[in-house]
């Protein structure tokens, strides 16, 4: 929300500097996102008087002006404005000044052969409005030579982020109230005049949707003049707030909204027929809004309509055909209270955002209907003239103050700061909470004004006291610590994730953090038939499905790297996958994803061509990371069915038993690469951390004491003939199972098929490491172990080669 210092001082009597105001806003919870001083943009522009205006010798539409700048000799300026004439006062941009509207730096130059020493400026060129048919005309009392920023009373503009729980500060008056409570000046509440209507309102006003529109107030003003622009002071404040002045009537409604946080609407009475009613829309009913778009409505939406149809999507946007124009002479003012939840649902369904919706869905002050209507009436009467009728009030707003019992001692207990009870009472009073001490009790009875929807109980009042007293005044106090060694605070899963991050980084992988949201098509590609979580109100339509896999996000990151010239990407991420659990509940599964793309090794004199990643690289990463996570990698089974996203002949799963899948790995399917528009080959790994069995005994921080073996290991080599389709891993697993106590290692060191090996078979050589216990092995013991190894291998169809 933007507002000028001048506008703020309309509600706050203060001598505080811009820096002090910004610091106070940040201190009390209204983050200042920026401060802009329009005077900076008007540097080099000054009030000047046109002394003479003569036709340009070589251009029919140009004039050569002699301009008095208030110092030195008059300057010659070439000007094309039709209203430029001798005797008028305007704004001259001198050489070196930068035109705010287009960033053009003014220089002394020749225009059609005539020297020009600057430029006479229009309203649009100085970003003071939309008028551009001629140059600015200043009144006779304007001081020639004065800096235009000073003359224009340019005021610094604050850009403040208002949190959703503070709709009362969506107007400058609410900001001023908070600053006054913080001791930065005296709050000047808006003065509500007394306006007597002349005669009954000629339009029937009612609400037929008490749930969506509990209260609907209105009145008619006859004889308005909307042909003239709104006053300069109003336009200046609206422009500072980022609003474009439109017409006097519309500017009045926008001014009320930005000043007091109260949206309102003006209808051209001549374009209405019959009663004006707040009601539910009918299914399929349509309306063309002020943004020139047509919206199809349904029966959950509240609208403002007459006998002819819908004129307003209640609380969000008015209709195109009933708005006020320059020809409007009679208007109907509408000010209402709409249910915040209904406004939010309607806005999301229609994809329609507006300043009014922002305020209504957060909750405007329901007690400000009468005052708001009176203030709007007063603005219109002063700006456009006219005669108002009596006010019509339909319905009743939920404006009854709520009472909360508050114990001032809570501030110390919950807020951690000592604030005198009298000071607490003063803070609450200045914030608009009427409070009094309950007789014979430490409690205070606090009346919560209807505009403060966020105050629900005593804890919220503590927050208000501490916020205004100053969070910086809350002393930092260390938490109590138990004697001895601190207990672990990280969960086993958190510890495992930390180990995995270190292990992945040590293996040369780069950590990526991708969005938890995906385009729906990308999410469906990796859903494997599961029902997706899809957001109803996403930040972006392209990112509205919760990810069922980490691989899509990593693929997108790898593609971005490749598009920018990267030779390869080694990315990993630890995060959550999202699914619909039982009864529609959210089910989040911790996961580690890895994507390897591009070149594994670059070309070079020693190795020739560069190498690409393959499925074995993916398997190596999967096995190493599973081991780092504490999985029993020696017991893992390699099985297929990695998923349709993977290449069926170059992928697999790692399982403990036939059903418990710990990971999947391999080369991605060409269809997957095509869907993500990335060149292959690309390999990926996905480790399901929730499937890894927990260590028995709970473990601890300390590692087991390292005890080197007392005796030297013994190695034996075995060469087996096995069926060609038998995975080597299955053979190694069978070998290790022959004697789990003595065999501490087994690995394949040679695979051969060809001459001397029967067709349909291959030769697999396995190195086995035996570790003796308290004494060395005897020949008989080694032979017995070897026999068991051969017997176990035979169960897999293996035969010891002679």
VEXVEXMAR-765145 format. One record per residue (C-alpha): x, y, z. Coordinates in pm, whole numbers. Each point is the difference from the previous one (the first is absolute). Layout:
N
KOLMI       X       Y       Z
KOLMI       X       Y       Z
...
//
This chain:
802
KOLMI       X       Y       Z
KOLMI       0       0       0
KOLMI     132     343     -98
KOLMI     -71     338     155
KOLMI     171     339      10
KOLMI     134     176     308
KOLMI    -242     285     -74
KOLMI    -295    -242      11
KOLMI     126    -161     321
KOLMI      21     340     167
KOLMI    -367      54     -85
KOLMI     -70    -260     272
KOLMI     314      35     214
KOLMI     130     316     163
KOLMI     376     -65       5
KOLMI     334     166     -61
KOLMI     180    -334     -43
KOLMI     237     -37    -291
KOLMI     -48    -246    -284
KOLMI     272    -222     148
KOLMI    -164       4     345
KOLMI    -340     -88    -146
KOLMI     150    -287    -200
KOLMI     180    -133     308
KOLMI    -319      19     206
KOLMI    -202    -180    -267
KOLMI     252    -284     -10
KOLMI      11     -11     379
KOLMI    -376     -44      40
KOLMI     -36    -267    -267
KOLMI     -66     192    -324
KOLMI     299     -79    -219
KOLMI     112     292    -215
KOLMI      90    -145    -339
KOLMI     112     327    -150
KOLMI      -1     379      26
KOLMI     -18     214    -312
KOLMI      41     376      -5
KOLMI    -168     150    -311
KOLMI     212     312      51
KOLMI     298    -203    -123
KOLMI    -173     -59    -334
KOLMI     -86     372     -31
KOLMI     358     119      39
KOLMI      81     248    -276
KOLMI    -361     112     -55
KOLMI    -103     350     105
KOLMI    -283     249     -25
KOLMI      47     219    -308
KOLMI    -190     275    -179
KOLMI     -49      20    -376
KOLMI      96     351    -111
KOLMI     -52     -36    -376
KOLMI    -140    -269    -231
KOLMI      74      21    -372
KOLMI     -57    -248    -284
KOLMI     289    -229     -89
KOLMI     144     102    -339
KOLMI      14    -356    -136
KOLMI    -285    -184     183
KOLMI    -369      91       4
KOLMI     -77    -177     330
KOLMI     298     129     198
KOLMI      57     329     182
KOLMI     316     171     113
KOLMI     -42     120     358
KOLMI     201     244     206
KOLMI     -18    -123     358
KOLMI      90     177     325
KOLMI     159    -245     248
KOLMI      34     249     283
KOLMI     375      39     -34
KOLMI     228     119    -279
KOLMI    -110      73    -353
KOLMI    -320    -152    -141
KOLMI      40    -334    -178
KOLMI    -120     -96    -345
KOLMI    -213    -318      -6
KOLMI    -171    -172    -293
KOLMI    -346    -128      97
KOLMI    -278    -186    -183
KOLMI    -278      38     261
KOLMI    -314     169    -136
KOLMI     -60     190     325
KOLMI     348     161      17
KOLMI     -38     377      -8
KOLMI     162     317     127
KOLMI     -78      87     362
KOLMI     -75    -352     123
KOLMI     196    -175     273
KOLMI     105    -362     -32
KOLMI     268    -254      84
KOLMI     334       9    -182
KOLMI     238    -292      -9
KOLMI     355     131     -22
KOLMI     288    -176    -180
KOLMI     116    -293     216
KOLMI    -344     -74     142
KOLMI    -147    -347     -60
KOLMI    -363     -24    -111
KOLMI    -172    -240     251
KOLMI    -242    -148    -256
KOLMI     261    -129    -247
KOLMI     343      42     160
KOLMI     118     240    -272
KOLMI     279     235     108
KOLMI     -59     354    -126
KOLMI     281     169    -191
KOLMI      55     327    -183
KOLMI     -79     -89    -359
KOLMI    -121     135    -335
KOLMI    -357     -81    -104
KOLMI     -59      65    -371
KOLMI     300     230       5
KOLMI    -108     204     305
KOLMI     187     -32     331
KOLMI    -203    -131     295
KOLMI     124      20     361
KOLMI    -231    -248     167
KOLMI    -366    -103     -12
KOLMI    -331     134     126
KOLMI    -167    -301     162
KOLMI    -346    -155       7
KOLMI    -172    -172     291
KOLMI      62    -349    -142
KOLMI     370      67     -65
KOLMI      51      76     370
KOLMI    -219    -301     100
KOLMI    -247     226     177
KOLMI    -305    -126    -190
KOLMI    -121    -105    -344
KOLMI     -50     343    -158
KOLMI     233      53    -298
KOLMI    -185     223    -245
KOLMI     201     302     111
KOLMI     267     119     241
KOLMI     -70      61     369
KOLMI    -161     335      74
KOLMI      79     136     346
KOLMI    -194     276     178
KOLMI     115     361      -9
KOLMI     131     -10     358
KOLMI     256    -271     -86
KOLMI     348     129      79
KOLMI     219      10    -310
KOLMI     330    -182      55
KOLMI    -128    -218     286
KOLMI      90    -369     -16
KOLMI    -313    -175    -122
KOLMI      36    -280     257
KOLMI     -19     264     273
KOLMI    -289     181    -165
KOLMI    -188    -326     -61
KOLMI      53     -97     364
KOLMI     138    -339    -109
KOLMI     -22    -235     294
KOLMI     198    -320      74
KOLMI    -198    -319     -64
KOLMI      12    -305     230
KOLMI     -56    -350    -139
KOLMI    -111    -216     294
KOLMI     -81    -373      10
KOLMI    -319     -54     200
KOLMI     -38    -350     143
KOLMI    -330    -181     -73
KOLMI    -109      15     366
KOLMI      -3     382       2
KOLMI    -274     115    -239
KOLMI     -54     300     227
KOLMI     333     133    -134
KOLMI    -104     -29    -365
KOLMI     -76     374      22
KOLMI     226     292      89
KOLMI    -213      76     306
KOLMI      77    -343     150
KOLMI     373      47     -55
KOLMI     -20     339     172
KOLMI    -182    -153     298
KOLMI     274    -258      48
KOLMI     277     259     -28
KOLMI    -173     225     253
KOLMI     -29    -293     240
KOLMI     376     -53     -43
KOLMI      59     357     118
KOLMI      79     160    -337
KOLMI    -263     272      20
KOLMI    -367      67      64
KOLMI    -267    -190    -188
KOLMI    -250     219    -185
KOLMI    -304    -215     -78
KOLMI    -201      91    -303
KOLMI    -265     264      66
KOLMI    -341    -131    -104
KOLMI    -232     290     -93
KOLMI    -371       6      53
KOLMI    -184     -19    -333
KOLMI    -377      19      -9
KOLMI    -171    -160    -295
KOLMI    -269     178    -198
KOLMI    -285    -242     -54
KOLMI     -23    -376     -13
KOLMI     231    -209    -212
KOLMI    -186     -81    -325
KOLMI     162    -343     -33
KOLMI    -103    -306     200
KOLMI     311    -155     158
KOLMI      -4    -338     170
KOLMI     210    -309      67
KOLMI    -144    -342     -84
KOLMI     324    -176      95
KOLMI      43      65     370
KOLMI     288    -246      18
KOLMI     207     148    -282
KOLMI    -107     364      53
KOLMI    -125      61     356
KOLMI     -27     378     -53
KOLMI     -57     219    -307
KOLMI     -24     380      35
KOLMI     -58     255    -276
KOLMI    -128     340    -102
KOLMI     -50     202    -319
KOLMI     171     329     -86
KOLMI    -168     203    -274
KOLMI     155     268    -214
KOLMI     367     -98      14
KOLMI     255     131    -250
KOLMI     249    -271     -98
KOLMI     145     187    -298
KOLMI     275     174     198
KOLMI     306    -176     144
KOLMI      35     -64     371
KOLMI     193     259     208
KOLMI     378      15     -29
KOLMI      51    -103     365
KOLMI    -209    -313     -53
KOLMI     173     -92    -325
KOLMI     340      58     160
KOLMI     -77    -242     283
KOLMI    -151    -261    -231
KOLMI     299      11    -233
KOLMI     234     -41     298
KOLMI    -196    -314      91
KOLMI      40    -138    -352
KOLMI    -357      79    -110
KOLMI     -70     162    -334
KOLMI    -254     285      25
KOLMI    -302     -98    -211
KOLMI    -290     234      66
KOLMI    -115     211     291
KOLMI    -259    -257     118
KOLMI     229    -301     -30
KOLMI     286     192     160
KOLMI    -222      72     301
KOLMI     -73    -371      54
KOLMI     369     -90     -42
KOLMI      99     274     241
KOLMI    -238    -132     266
KOLMI     134    -353     -47
KOLMI     365      98      28
KOLMI     -51     253     279
KOLMI    -232    -206     222
KOLMI      26    -354    -133
KOLMI    -367       8    -102
KOLMI     -87     -99    -360
KOLMI    -319     150    -146
KOLMI    -165      26    -340
KOLMI    -184     261    -208
KOLMI    -270     -93    -256
KOLMI    -142     221    -271
KOLMI    -363      21     114
KOLMI    -126      39    -358
KOLMI     138    -345     -85
KOLMI    -185    -179     282
KOLMI    -352    -135     -17
KOLMI    -209    -105     297
KOLMI     124    -101     342
KOLMI     374     -43      66
KOLMI      50    -327     185
KOLMI     285    -198     153
KOLMI     -77    -362     -93
KOLMI     146    -330    -111
KOLMI      84     -30    -368
KOLMI    -175    -258    -213
KOLMI     201    -281    -154
KOLMI     123     111    -343
KOLMI     -80     369      55
KOLMI     261     227    -162
KOLMI     133     349      59
KOLMI     244     227    -182
KOLMI     228     151     264
KOLMI     187     330      -2
KOLMI     309    -178    -132
KOLMI    -204     -69    -320
KOLMI      -3    -376      62
KOLMI    -317    -207      23
KOLMI     -36    -238     296
KOLMI    -234    -297      38
KOLMI    -144     -18     351
KOLMI    -152    -274     215
KOLMI    -237     -17     295
KOLMI     278      15     262
KOLMI      85     359     -95
KOLMI    -151     317     141
KOLMI     -83     273    -254
KOLMI    -164     342     -10
KOLMI    -280      -1    -258
KOLMI    -314     177    -111
KOLMI    -297    -111    -211
KOLMI     215      -3    -314
KOLMI     280    -219     134
KOLMI     331      -2     186
KOLMI     190     328      39
KOLMI     270     -93     250
KOLMI     192    -308     117
KOLMI     -50      87     364
KOLMI     311     125     175
KOLMI     227     -67    -299
KOLMI     -81     201    -314
KOLMI    -279     208    -149
KOLMI    -158     -39    -342
KOLMI      98     183    -316
KOLMI    -347     113    -106
KOLMI    -114     161     329
KOLMI     315     201      76
KOLMI       6     379      17
KOLMI     107     202    -305
KOLMI      52     370     -71
KOLMI    -369      21     -94
KOLMI    -117    -141     336
KOLMI    -220     238     199
KOLMI    -168    -223     261
KOLMI     180    -275     192
KOLMI     -78    -276     248
KOLMI     264     -48     268
KOLMI      47    -356     128
KOLMI     187     -96     314
KOLMI     -41    -347     146
KOLMI     151    -270     218
KOLMI      72    -330    -175
KOLMI      97    -332     155
KOLMI     383     -27     -32
KOLMI       0    -374     -64
KOLMI    -259      30    -278
KOLMI     201     278    -165
KOLMI     317    -211       6
KOLMI    -172    -305    -151
KOLMI    -163     207    -275
KOLMI     324     176     -88
KOLMI     189    -328     -27
KOLMI    -269    -162    -213
KOLMI      -4     290    -244
KOLMI     375      63      15
KOLMI     -87     364      65
KOLMI     209     225     223
KOLMI     -62     361     100
KOLMI      80     247     276
KOLMI    -354     -41     131
KOLMI      29    -380      15
KOLMI     331      29     187
KOLMI    -171     201     272
KOLMI    -336    -181      14
KOLMI     146    -351      19
KOLMI     226     106     286
KOLMI    -292     165     178
KOLMI     -93     370     -10
KOLMI    -138     185     301
KOLMI    -371     -93      23
KOLMI     -64     300     227
KOLMI     116     251    -264
KOLMI    -301     -18    -230
KOLMI    -182     317     106
KOLMI     318     204      42
KOLMI     139    -133    -327
KOLMI    -315      91    -192
KOLMI      -4     348     156
KOLMI     366      61     -86
KOLMI     -52    -115    -358
KOLMI    -305     225     -28
KOLMI     201     294     132
KOLMI     286     -63    -247
KOLMI    -241     -14    -294
KOLMI    -194     308     107
KOLMI     323     201      34
KOLMI     143    -133    -328
KOLMI    -303     -41    -226
KOLMI    -280     185     175
KOLMI    -352    -142      15
KOLMI    -282     -62     245
KOLMI      -5    -316     217
KOLMI    -309    -194     102
KOLMI     -58    -181     326
KOLMI     200    -317      71
KOLMI    -154    -345     -46
KOLMI     130    -269     236
KOLMI     -71    -364     -88
KOLMI     112    -269     241
KOLMI     221      21     306
KOLMI     382     -22       5
KOLMI     178    -223     259
KOLMI     132     307     177
KOLMI     -45     -84     369
KOLMI     329      40     194
KOLMI     136    -317     163
KOLMI     112       0     363
KOLMI     324    -170     108
KOLMI     122     -32     358
KOLMI     370      84      14
KOLMI     249     -54     281
KOLMI     292     248     -38
KOLMI     233    -252     167
KOLMI     -30    -211    -317
KOLMI     225     248    -177
KOLMI     294    -106     214
KOLMI     -82    -369     -15
KOLMI     -75     -23    -374
KOLMI     188     299    -140
KOLMI     313     -14     214
KOLMI       0     370      82
KOLMI    -110     210     298
KOLMI    -243     272    -101
KOLMI    -168     214     263
KOLMI    -372     -67      30
KOLMI     -80     366     -60
KOLMI     218      -3    -314
KOLMI    -180    -313    -124
KOLMI    -336     171      52
KOLMI     127     310    -185
KOLMI     121    -209    -297
KOLMI    -333    -181     -28
KOLMI    -191     328      20
KOLMI     211     159    -273
KOLMI     -58    -302    -223
KOLMI    -374      51      42
KOLMI     -65    -278     254
KOLMI    -223     142     271
KOLMI     111    -159     326
KOLMI     -72      35     368
KOLMI     115    -179     312
KOLMI    -240    -252     148
KOLMI     -81      91     360
KOLMI     176    -216     267
KOLMI     200    -182    -266
KOLMI     325      26    -195
KOLMI    -193     -53    -320
KOLMI     -83     266    -255
KOLMI    -310     -19    -216
KOLMI      96      93    -356
KOLMI    -249      85    -276
KOLMI     129    -112    -338
KOLMI    -112     230    -284
KOLMI    -161    -184    -295
KOLMI     280     107    -234
KOLMI     250    -220     189
KOLMI    -100    -350    -115
KOLMI     343    -130     101
KOLMI     -53      48     375
KOLMI    -154    -321     135
KOLMI     131     -27     355
KOLMI     240     128     268
KOLMI     311    -129    -180
KOLMI     -82     227    -296
KOLMI     -20     299     234
KOLMI     343     -92     140
KOLMI     131       5    -357
KOLMI    -146     348     -52
KOLMI     158     132     321
KOLMI     342    -148     -77
KOLMI     -17     113    -364
KOLMI     -61     363      94
KOLMI     229      -5     305
KOLMI     275    -129    -230
KOLMI     110    -352     -77
KOLMI     356     134      18
KOLMI     -65      56     372
KOLMI     -58    -370      58
KOLMI     312    -130     172
KOLMI     180    -297    -149
KOLMI      -8    -280     257
KOLMI     179    -331     -43
KOLMI    -215    -310      33
KOLMI      64    -210     313
KOLMI     255    -273     -62
KOLMI      13    -335     171
KOLMI     332     -88     162
KOLMI     228    -250    -172
KOLMI       8    -100    -364
KOLMI    -279     149    -206
KOLMI    -262    -240    -132
KOLMI     -25     -38    -376
KOLMI    -257     225    -163
KOLMI       7    -134    -355
KOLMI    -228    -290     -90
KOLMI     147    -313    -159
KOLMI    -138     114    -336
KOLMI     164     342      37
KOLMI     330    -164      91
KOLMI     -27    -230    -302
KOLMI     -71     297    -229
KOLMI     307     183     131
KOLMI     220    -304     -63
KOLMI    -145     -38    -349
KOLMI      68     363     -87
KOLMI     363     -36     102
KOLMI      33    -333    -179
KOLMI    -157     131    -322
KOLMI     217     312       2
KOLMI     309    -212      65
KOLMI     -84    -203    -310
KOLMI       7     313    -214
KOLMI    -376      68     -15
KOLMI    -137     354      24
KOLMI    -303      61     222
KOLMI    -301     160    -166
KOLMI    -314     137     162
KOLMI    -292     -10    -241
KOLMI    -367      98      31
KOLMI    -242    -234     176
KOLMI    -248      95    -274
KOLMI       5    -126    -357
KOLMI    -192      54    -322
KOLMI    -286    -250       0
KOLMI     133    -183    -307
KOLMI     344     -50     161
KOLMI    -156    -124     322
KOLMI    -230    -243    -181
KOLMI     298    -142    -191
KOLMI     152    -114     333
KOLMI    -321     -73     193
KOLMI       3    -378     -75
KOLMI    -378      -3      27
KOLMI     -15     173     340
KOLMI    -251     281      55
KOLMI     173     337      -8
KOLMI     -37     289     241
KOLMI    -103     298    -217
KOLMI     -32     350     149
KOLMI    -326     184     -57
KOLMI     160     343      38
KOLMI     360     -33    -125
KOLMI     243     289     -29
KOLMI      41    -104    -363
KOLMI    -216    -224    -219
KOLMI     324    -154    -131
KOLMI      98    -110     351
KOLMI    -308    -139     171
KOLMI      59    -377      46
KOLMI     192    -123     306
KOLMI     294    -210    -114
KOLMI     -34    -382      17
KOLMI     372     -35     -78
KOLMI     317     208      35
KOLMI     127     -97    -344
KOLMI    -214     248    -206
KOLMI     136     301     189
KOLMI     358    -125     -36
KOLMI     -55     -65    -371
KOLMI    -118     358     -46
KOLMI     308     125     186
KOLMI     227    -218    -215
KOLMI    -170     132    -316
KOLMI      52     362     111
KOLMI     369     -75      54
KOLMI      28    -168    -341
KOLMI    -181     289    -172
KOLMI     262     235     143
KOLMI     293    -197    -134
KOLMI      81    -235     288
KOLMI     174    -323    -110
KOLMI    -167    -208     268
KOLMI    -199       5     322
KOLMI      42    -210     316
KOLMI    -295     106     215
KOLMI    -160    -136     313
KOLMI    -284     114     224
KOLMI    -146    -115     330
KOLMI    -364      91      38
KOLMI    -355    -124      20
KOLMI    -233    -168    -247
KOLMI    -372      65      44
KOLMI    -290    -242     -36
KOLMI    -357     -37     112
KOLMI      -6    -237     295
KOLMI    -293    -178     160
KOLMI    -321     205      33
KOLMI     152     265    -225
KOLMI     266     102     254
KOLMI     335     132    -115
KOLMI     275    -260     -13
KOLMI     356     134     -20
KOLMI     288    -238     -66
KOLMI     366      99      56
KOLMI     204     -73    -310
KOLMI     344      50    -152
KOLMI      19      62    -374
KOLMI     303       2    -227
KOLMI      27      96    -368
KOLMI     319     -46    -204
KOLMI      -1     150    -350
KOLMI     247     105    -266
KOLMI     363    -104       9
KOLMI     138    -225     273
KOLMI     356      62    -121
KOLMI     115     252    -258
KOLMI     195    -104    -306
KOLMI     376      -2      42
KOLMI     327    -132    -137
KOLMI       6    -287     249
KOLMI    -354    -127     -42
KOLMI    -107     122    -343
KOLMI    -372      80     -27
KOLMI    -194     122     299
KOLMI    -215    -251     188
KOLMI    -371      27      80
KOLMI    -175    -117     314
KOLMI    -162    -343      -7
KOLMI    -216    -221     222
KOLMI     305    -137     184
KOLMI      91     353     110
KOLMI    -352      40     137
KOLMI      28    -334     183
KOLMI     334     100     152
KOLMI    -151     323     136
KOLMI    -304    -186     133
KOLMI     209    -263     180
KOLMI     243     254     148
KOLMI    -275     231     126
KOLMI    -206    -288     140
KOLMI     306    -116     191
KOLMI      49     354     135
KOLMI    -365      -3     110
KOLMI      59    -319     199
KOLMI    -182    -241    -231
KOLMI     116    -366       3
KOLMI     141      16    -354
KOLMI     138    -353      24
KOLMI    -355    -138      19
KOLMI    -148     201    -283
KOLMI    -167    -167    -296
KOLMI      24     147    -349
KOLMI    -336     -29    -174
KOLMI    -173     166    -295
KOLMI    -310     219     -17
KOLMI     169     335      62
KOLMI    -298     171    -163
KOLMI    -112     101    -347
KOLMI     209     317      27
KOLMI     317    -214     -17
KOLMI     151    -197    -288
KOLMI    -122    -360      56
KOLMI     331    -163     -94
KOLMI     221     248     185
KOLMI    -167      45     337
KOLMI     -91    -191     313
KOLMI    -111      27     361
KOLMI     187     -83     320
KOLMI    -214    -187     249
KOLMI       3    -168     338
KOLMI    -226    -287     -82
KOLMI    -233      -4    -300
KOLMI    -226     287     121
KOLMI     214     251     193
KOLMI     149     229    -270
KOLMI     283     212     140
KOLMI     109     163    -324
KOLMI     -36       5    -375
KOLMI     270      92    -247
KOLMI      98      -9    -365
KOLMI     -14     179    -333
KOLMI    -311     206     -66
KOLMI    -233    -106    -279
KOLMI      23     195    -328
KOLMI    -365      98      43
KOLMI      86     159     335
KOLMI     289     192    -153
KOLMI    -229     117    -282
KOLMI    -269     111     247
KOLMI     255     214     187
KOLMI     176     117    -318
KOLMI     344    -110     116
KOLMI     265    -181    -201
KOLMI     117    -339     123
KOLMI     125    -218     124
KOLMI    -110      98     352
KOLMI       8    -233     300
KOLMI    -183      46     327
KOLMI     -25    -144     350
KOLMI    -284      27     249
KOLMI      55    -128     353
KOLMI    -307     -37     222
KOLMI     131      93     344
KOLMI    -317    -106     179
KOLMI      50    -357    -128
KOLMI     346     -42     155
KOLMI     -37    -209     319
KOLMI     105     169     322
KOLMI     308    -127     177
KOLMI     -67    -231     289
KOLMI      82     139     340
KOLMI     -51     361    -104
KOLMI     372      68     -48
KOLMI     168     307     143
KOLMI     246     276     -72
KOLMI     312    -202      86
KOLMI     141    -243    -252
KOLMI      98    -352     100
KOLMI     362     -31     108
KOLMI     222     -97    -293
KOLMI     164    -336      58
KOLMI     233    -113    -284
KOLMI       0    -374     -71
KOLMI     257    -190     200
KOLMI      86    -235    -290
KOLMI      57      55    -368
KOLMI    -283     -51    -251
KOLMI       8    -292    -241
KOLMI    -115      38    -362
KOLMI    -119    -270    -235
KOLMI    -107      32    -365
KOLMI    -281    -201    -156
KOLMI     -99     -19    -370
KOLMI    -354    -117     -73
KOLMI    -185     -85    -316
KOLMI    -346     151      36
KOLMI    -300      51    -227
KOLMI      43     318    -205
KOLMI    -322     153     140
KOLMI     103     -43     368
KOLMI      85     338     159
KOLMI     348       0     146
KOLMI    -138     157     315
KOLMI    -210    -308      70
KOLMI     312    -219     -22
KOLMI     193     228     236
KOLMI    -289      -4     245
KOLMI      -6    -381      -4
KOLMI     376     -12      56
KOLMI     -15     236     299
KOLMI    -278    -208     154
KOLMI     216    -312      10
KOLMI     164     107     329
KOLMI    -117     333     134
KOLMI     245      -8     292
KOLMI     321     -70    -193
KOLMI     -73     162    -338
KOLMI      42     376      36
KOLMI      16      91    -367
KOLMI     -80    -125    -348
KOLMI      32     181    -331
KOLMI      -9     -76    -371
KOLMI     333      71    -166
KOLMI     -51    -161    -343
KOLMI    -286     -87    -235
KOLMI      73    -186    -326
KOLMI    -205    -154    -278
KOLMI     141    -141    -321
KOLMI     250    -267    -104
KOLMI      14    -282     255
KOLMI    -330      99     165
KOLMI    -312    -197     -97
KOLMI    -264     191    -195
KOLMI    -265     157     224
KOLMI     247      22     290
KOLMI     259     242     133
KOLMI     298     -32     230
KOLMI     -16     209     317
KOLMI     310      22     224
KOLMI     -59      91     364
KOLMI     258     101     260
KOLMI     -99    -110     353
KOLMI     157     148     314
KOLMI      10    -223     308
KOLMI      78     141     344
KOLMI     115    -236     277
KOLMI    -113      52     356
KOLMI     217     -93     297
KOLMI     231    -231    -200
KOLMI     112     -45    -357
KOLMI    -194    -223    -238
KOLMI     113    -356     -52
KOLMI       0    -148    -349
KOLMI    -298    -212      95
KOLMI    -199     306     114
KOLMI      77     191    -320
KOLMI    -100    -304    -208
KOLMI    -328     -34     192
KOLMI     -82     366     -62
KOLMI      90     -37    -366
KOLMI    -228    -301     -34
KOLMI    -287     193     149
KOLMI      68     287    -241
KOLMI     -12    -237    -298
KOLMI    -317    -164     133
KOLMI    -175     336      47
KOLMI     104     109    -348
KOLMI    -136    -323    -145
KOLMI    -346      94     132
KOLMI      14     296    -243
KOLMI      94    -228    -292
KOLMI     372      69      28
KOLMI     268    -261     -65
KOLMI     361      32     117
KOLMI     232      16    -298
KOLMI     275    -262     -18
//
